[in-house]
Amino acid sequence: MMDSLNRLRGGFPEVRLTARRVAAVVEAPGCDRRAILDGAGVDTTKLAGLVTGVLDRQSPQAMSRAAQFQRVLENHEHAQILALGRQHLGLELAEVRKRDMSEVADGAQLGSKETLRGRMTRQHIRHILDGDPNALNMLINPATPLRVGPRVAWLEQDALAFAEAGQLNLVMVKTFDYLDGEADPAKVGQTAREAAAHILSLQELAEDLGYPRDRVGTKVLLILPSGLTFRPAGLLVDVSQQVARLQRRLAHVPDVEALVADLGIDLSLPSYGSRVPRTNELVQNARNVIDRLPFRFGDGCQQCPMFRICRDEAQDARSTARLGSAVAGACGEVASVDDALALAHGAQTPASLSEHALAAMLQRAAAAHARATEAA
């Protein structure tokens, strides 16, 4: 089933779908290019780096900060996570029974680690939801599946705690600052979209086990560093709207196998990795494949690794999308700035009802601008 997608990926590095990549389904809906690359498991960060020459590496400072905060949380058997859970989620957790699920697959072969951890996570969650008095009530780094088009994403949660109230509650650890009771709204929003992928995965697992989806709470506890001391602080975020939006989007993920077949793509991405030097031939081979994949550029594309490539294409094509989603939406099927201006100036005859409406709107706007200019 995945043969055409595997051929398209060729020798390019394959990556698993993460919660962040799943969240991109909401951020950039309707983009066939992104859907196909994700469906083929292409490492889009490396692909964009090959084509643009701009490498997206996490800074050593950020990596050090994340490791330092993780060590703080691991002190005293995750006592601070438990304290924040009790405070913000109302968890009782009089006796903590926990397990780090990332240790379950130690020694397993690489290809079976995700499925082994997922199977063990499923067993523990079944015991929890069954009300087993000896069940674990805190899972660290569990893994649950979520289908995205032709692929299954194995999503790893930071911590998953079960309260006596009968719900699974998600905890996410992030390292952006929480100062004076406030956090960066943009980063909180991005985290909320990622959390929605985790919640949806957990809801589907609960339903598959025979329990209602509402056994998974949609209020997520974010644990953030507060101040220079890295003292953990909790922020409760309701992601119910993000979950509903993601569920709708995933229900309409295109059949990427059929897309590739319809496009007649018989090219493959080149072999490329950290030990392979970037050459003009590799760049051109990658560009040949990318150019065959239709894209939809919009306001939500800035977080996508392919942003620079698609932005430049939209600019070169003088696409209305380059002016923002609001302008592109107003122009409808007229995708070119040149065509829109021609309609506005009467140099092009409208060929459809949509073009007639756009021409009339632009002509009214041009007349209003002329009157305002004369008045000034």
FENJO-V729603 format. One record per helix or strand of 2 or more residues. SS is the DSSP state (helix for helix, strand for strand). FROM is the first residue (numbers start at 1). LEN is the number of residues. If there is no record, write none. Layout:
BEGIN
[[SS & FROM & LEN] [SS & FROM & LEN]]
END
This chain:
BEGIN
[[helix & 3 & 7] [helix & 19 & 9] [helix & 32 & 8] [helix & 44 & 9] [helix & 60 & 15] [helix & 79 & 11] [strand & 98 & 3] [helix & 101 & 3] [helix & 110 & 21] [strand & 138 & 3] [strand & 143 & 6] [strand & 151 & 6] [strand & 159 & 4] [strand & 168 & 6] [strand & 178 & 2] [strand & 182 & 2] [helix & 185 & 24] [helix & 213 & 3] [strand & 219 & 8] [strand & 231 & 8] [helix & 240 & 12] [helix & 256 & 8] [helix & 280 & 11] [helix & 299 & 5] [helix & 307 & 10] [helix & 320 & 4] [helix & 325 & 7] [helix & 337 & 8] [helix & 353 & 23]]
END
